[in-house]
Amino acid sequence: MVLIHAGYFSHELGMCMQSDVLLPQSEGPHRVLWLLHGASDDETAWQRRTSIERYVEGTGLAVVMPCGHLSSYVNMAHGGKYFSYIADELPTIMRGFFSLSDKREDNFIAGLSMGGAGALRIGIARPENYCAIGCFSASVDNRRRDMPGRTSRRYGLTYGDAPIEGTEKDTRGNVHKLLQSGKPVPRIYHACGSEDFLLENARETRAFFESLEGNPFDYQYEEMPGAHTWDFWDARIQDFLRYIHVK
C-alpha cells in the first residue's frame, strides 16, 4: 500500500484541505472506502489509531480519509459547506489524482461517532454513489440534551435555528424520500457498544430502520460490549470490511 498525505484547494470551502489516502500498489481503477473521522480527530486518526492499512492490504481497496473538522459533515449554518465538499467535490478531486472507480458497486462510506452520522447522512443523500454504509458508535442524529456546553455550542454553529426538513441534515426524511424515489438503496451496517454514551441514540436509529417494511436497506445492527473507544472502532472496521466482502 502507498500512504499519501494530499493537500489541495476546495472551492466549496474556499480553503486548502487535506486527506490521507491508502492506495494499492496495483493497477486501478480501485474500489474505494471513504472513511470519516469523529469530532475530536482529523484525517490522520484512522491510520494512527487502527490497523486499517494492514486490514486492506492485498484487497485492492483504496481508503480515502478526509478532514471534516467539527462540521458534522453538513453544510453548516455558520460555517463551511462540508456536506457539499465531502459528498460532491471530494470524489471528483480524488479521482482526478488517483485511479479510483466511480462505479456505485465499488464505493463504500463509513465513519465513527460524528463520522458515523456523517456516513449515514451522505450515503442516504447520495445513494447513487455508494452501495454500503458503515455507522459506528453513532446514529442519524448524535445530539442529546445532556451534551456539555462546548458540544452544544458546536451544534448551534452546525445547525442554527433553521428547520432541517428538506436539507441534507434531515436523514430520517431523506430515508423516506429515497424509498419513494425508486433510486438504488445502500446497505447499512450499524454497530454500537453497550457502554457507549450514544447507545440510546443508536437504539433509536435501530428502531427507525427496523420499522421500515421489508428491511429495504438490508439494515444490520450489532450491539456488543464496548465504549466510545478506538478498541471498539478498530474491531468494527474489520467487521464492516467483512460486511462488504472485502476481508
N, C-alpha and C positions, 0 to 999 in steps of 0.2 A: 504494500500500500504506500501511496505518497500522501504526506500530510502537507497541505498548502494553507498558509495564512494569507488570505486575499483581502486587499483593500481596494475600494472603488468608490465612485460617486453615485449616490442615489438621487435621482431627480424628484422622486416622490417625497423624500425627506429634506432635500436641499442641502445635503451634507455628505461627507465621506462616511462610509460604513465598512464593517469588517465581517467576514465569515471564515470559519475554518472548514476545510474540505478534506475528506479522506477519499482518495481516488485509486481505484485498482490499477495496477501496472499491467494492463492488458488493453486490447483494442476495444473501443466503445462502438456504439453508444451504450452507456451503463444504466442499469436500474438505479433509482435514487431514493434514499431516505432523507427527508427534510426533518431535522431533529432540533426541537426548540427547547431553550433553557428556561429555568424558573426565575422568579423575581429577584433573587439575590445574586444571580450569576451573569455570565456573558458567553460569548461564542466559544470560549476555551473550556467550559465547565465539563462537558460530556467526556472529552478525551482526557482531562485531568483527573476526573473522579471515578470513571468507569474504565472498563477494558474494551470499549466499543471498537477500537481498531482491530484488536485480536478477534473479536466476535465476527467481524465481517470479512476478515482475511480469507481470500480464496473463494468468496461467494460471488464476485463480480458486482457487488453492490457499492455504489458511491454513497457517501454521507455528507450532507451539507448542513453545517451548524451555524446559523446566522446570529448576529447580535440583535436582540429586540429591546434592549434597555428595560425600563419599567413601564412598558406600553400596554401590557396585557394583549399585545398583538391586535389592537384595534386602531381605527382612525380616531385619535384622541380628541376629546372635546377641547382640551387646552394643551395641544402638543402636536406631534407629527402624525402623518398618515401611515402608521405602521402596518395596518391590515393591507392597504394597497401596495406597500413596499414588499411585504413578505409573500402575499398571495399572488400578486401580478407582476411586479417588477423584478424581484429576485430570480425567479426561474429564467426569465429572459437573459438577465445578466450572466448567470451561471452557465447557461447553455451556450452563450457567446464565448465564454472562456474555455469550457471543457466539453468533452463528448458525452453528454447526458441525454438519455432518452426522454422524449416528450410524450410517449405513449402513456395513457392513463394506467394501464395494467402494470407499468414499470415504475410507478411513482407512489410513495407512501409518506405519510406525515405523522409525527409523534412528538410528544413532549411531556415534561413533568411539571406539576403544580401550575404556575402561570402558563407554562408552555403546553401543558396537557389541555387546559381550557382553550388555549390558542389553536392547538391542533384540531380539536373538535370544531371550533368556530370556522377555521379556514377550510378544513376538509368538507364540511357540510355546505358552506357558501360557494365552494368551487368543486363540486362533485365530479365534474368532467376532467379534473386534473389529478385526482388521487383515487386509488382503488381501495385503500385501507387507512384507518386512523388508529393511533395508539394514544391513550389518555391515561397517565399515571398520576395518582395522588391528586386528583382534580375532578372537576365537574363542569357542567355547562355554564355555571356561574360560581366562582370561588368566594364571592363576597359573603360575609357573615356580620351579624350585629355586634359581635364582641371583638371585632378586629381592633388592634391597637391604633392609636391616633395617627401615627405615621402612615400606616397602610390605608386607613380611612381617608386621609388627605390625598394619597396617591389615587385612590378610586375616584375622588372628586375631580382630579385633573383628567382622569381617563374618560369618565362617563358624563361628567357635568350634570346638569339638571334636565336635559332634553330627553324625551321619550326614546327608547331604543327600538320600538316597533318599526319594522321596515328597513333596519340597518343591519350591518354585519354583526353588531353586538347581540342581536336577538337570536341566539342559537336555537332555542325551542321553536320560535316562529319560523325560522329558516328550515327546520326539520319538516314541518308541515307543508311549507311551500315546496320543498324538494319532492315530497311524496306525491304532491298534486301535479308536479311538472312533467313527469314521465322521464326525467333525466336519470342516468345511472346513479345508483346509491352505493356509497362506500361501506365496506365492512368496518366494524368498530370493536376494538379490544380495549377494555376498561378495567383498571386494577387499582385498589386502594388498600392500605394497611389498616388493620383493626385498631391500631393505636394512633392513627393519623388524626390531626385536629380538623381535617376536612372530610372526615368519614361521613358525617351527616349529609354534607353536600353531595358526596359521591353516591350515597344511598338514594337521595332524591333523584339524582340523574338516572340511576338504575331503574327506579320506579317509573320514570318518564319513558325511557326506551322500552321497558317491558310492557308498558301499556299500549304500545303500538301493535296493532293487529298483524299477526303473521311474522313478527320479528324481521321487518324489511331490511334492517341494517346488519343482519346476522350478528347482532349485538351479543358480546360475551363479556360478562362481569366476573372478576375474581377478587375475593377478599381473603387475605391471609395475614398472619402475624407480621407486624412491621409498623414503622412510624414514618414520619416525613424525613427520610434519610437517604443517603446515597447507597447504603447497603441494599435498601429496598429497590431503588431505581436501577442499580446495576443488575439485579436479578430480573426485573421486569422488562428491561430492554431485550434481554435474552429470550424471554417468553414471547415478546412481540415479534422478534425475528423468526421464531418457530411458527407463530400465528400466520405470518405472511410467507411461510415456506422458504425462508432464506437459510435458516440454520438447521 
